[in-house]
Amino acid sequence: MSSTRVRPSRIVLVALLIVAALVLVAVVAVTAPILLHRSAGGSGQEIPADIVPETSARGADGRVRTLSAFDENGPARLDAVKPGETIRIEGSGFDAGIGIYVAVCAIPEVTGEKPGPCLGGIPEGAETGDVDDSQLTSAWVTNDWAWRNFATHRYADATAGDFSVTLTMPEASGEGLDCRETRCAIATRADHTAAADRVQDLLLPIAYE
């Protein structure tokens, strides 16, 4: 009689151990790439002195990255940006193994430093996986299996490293940054899974109207 009473408890214990093991495996699978990621180096970009709609650079990993901006008429005029206007940002040559954030950020004072702070905040809905991409002031591009359902976009072509996002330009100030006083750019930078890696950093300087 006692053995029959013990058996359900053992089944529950085994089930709990299996669930705990699966959770541990999932946590390791998500955190290990972040902890073990090694920087590929810098992007090699010389930030344009003038305001231009396209820039390219060969990174330390040998990839040639290009970042371009377009409005409804063609190459975007980034010297008179208006809050609320939409600009399509296209990239090629990026490493699809490293997710990126795309946003309006302060241009770092020292070459090779991380762009920031940035306007636009976290893409709305990214915390829950229910992203509304109709009026994004910032974007998150990744193909990583653990994060792609929370991101706003995936790379359109992982081999070529192509992506395209449409941003609604944020107000010129916020998040501790005023782009009418500080030189800013539409920037790409590695997401939180490779936050210290600068190889994906490209900047297109802008000026608000």
N, C-alpha and C positions, 0 to 999 in steps of 0.2 A: 504493500500500500504506500509506504513512504517513498519508494522509488518512483512511483507514478506522480507523486507530488513534486519531486525534485526535477523531473524531466522538463516541464514547461519553463522552470527557472533557468535551466541550462540553455534551453533554446533561445530564451530572451537574451541571456548573457552573450551567447555566440553571435546573435544578430546585432547586438550593440557593438561588439568588437569588430564585426565586419563593417558596419556603418562608420565607426571611428577610423578604421583603416582606410576606407574609401575617401573620407574627408581629408585625412592626412595626405594621401596621394594627390588629391586635387590641390591642396594648399601648396605642396612642394612643387607641383607642375606649374603653378602660377607664379610662385615667388622665386623659384630657382633661376629662371632666365633673367629676372630683374637683378638678383644678387650677383649672378655670375657674368653679367654683361660686361664686356670690355670695350672701351671707347675705340672707335675706328680712326680717331684723329679729327682734324679740322675740315671745314668745307672747302677751304682754299679760296673763298670769295673775297675779292676786293670790293667793298661796298661802293656802289656808284656815287660819284660826287654830285652828279645831276640826277634829276628825277626822271626815270625812264620806265617804260612798261615791261621790260624784260631784262633778265640777268642770267648769266651762266657761270659755272665754276667747276673745276676739277677737284674733287675731294681727295683726302689722304688715302681713301680706299680705291682710287682710280676711276670712280664713276663721275661722269660729267652730268651735273644737274642743271636744269633750266627751270626758272620760275617766271611766269608771264601773267599779266593782268589785262582783262578785257571788259569793256562795257558794251552797251547795245550797238555802238557805232564802230567797234573794232578795238584796237589797242587802247587801253584806258589812259585817261589823263589823270595822273596821280598828283599833279601839282595844285589841284583845287578840289580836294575830296569833300563831299557833303555828307553829313550824318544822314543815314536812311537810304542813300543810294546803293545800288547793288553792283558788285564787281565780281566777275568770274576769275578765279585764280586757277591756273593750270600749271602742273609740274611734270617733268619727265626726268628720267635718270636716277630717281630716288631709290634707296634700298628699301624694298617692300618688307624686309624683315625687321625694320625699325619703324614703329608708328610715329606719326608727327601731329603736332598741333599747328593750326594755321590761324593767325590772329594779327591784329595791329599791336605792335610792341615797340618799346623804346629801343633805339639802336644803342648797343653797348658802347661805353666810352673807350673800352680797351678791346682791341681786335682779339677775337677768339673767346670772348666771354659770352655767356648765355643771354640772348635777347630778353628784355623784360625791364620793368613789369609790362603787362599786356592789358589791353582793353577787351571788353566783350565777355569776360568771365568764362566759366565752364559752359559748354553748349547745353542749352536747355533740354532736360530730359535724359542727359547722359548718365546720371546717377541711377536711373531706373530702367534704362534701356528703351525708353519710349521717346525717341528724339523727334522733334519737329524741325525738319530741315528747310522750312519755307522762309524763315527769317533768321538765319544764323549770323551772329556777330563774331563767332569763332567756330572753328571746325576741328574735328579729330578724325584722322585717317589711319586706319590700321587693318591688317589682315590677320592679326593674332587671334587664334581660336578662342582664347579666354576673354578677349576684350571686344571683339568686333561687333557683338550685339549691343554694346554700349556706345560705340562710336557713331559719328554722323556719316562717315563714308568709309569705303574700302578703296584700295588701289584698283584702278580700272584695268591695269595690265601689270601684274606683279613682276614679270620678267623685265619689262621696260621701265618699271618704276613710275608709271603714269598715274596721275590723279587729276580730278577737277572738282572744285568746290565753289559755291556761290556765297559770298558774304554780303550781309547788309552792314554797311559801315556804321560803327558805333559812334556815340557822341565823342567829341574830341578829348574829354577829360573824364576820369573815373579810375577806380582801382589804384589810386595813388599816383596817377600819371596824367599829365596835361600835354597833349601833342601839339598845342599851340606854343608851348614854351620849351618842349623837349623834342629833339629830332626823332621821328618815328618811322616805322616801315611796316608794310605787310610782310610778315615773317613766317617761316617754317622753322620748327625746332623739334627735336626728339621728344616723344611723349614720356610719361612717368616711368615706363619700363626701361628707358635708357637715358634718364634725365641728364646725366653728365656727359653724354656723347654729343659732340658739336658738329659731326660730319654732315648732318642733314640741315644745318642752319643756312638759309638763304634769305636775303632781305631786299625788298623793293622799297626804297624811300618814298614817303608820301608827305604832302603838306595839306592841311585842312584849309578850306576856303575862308 
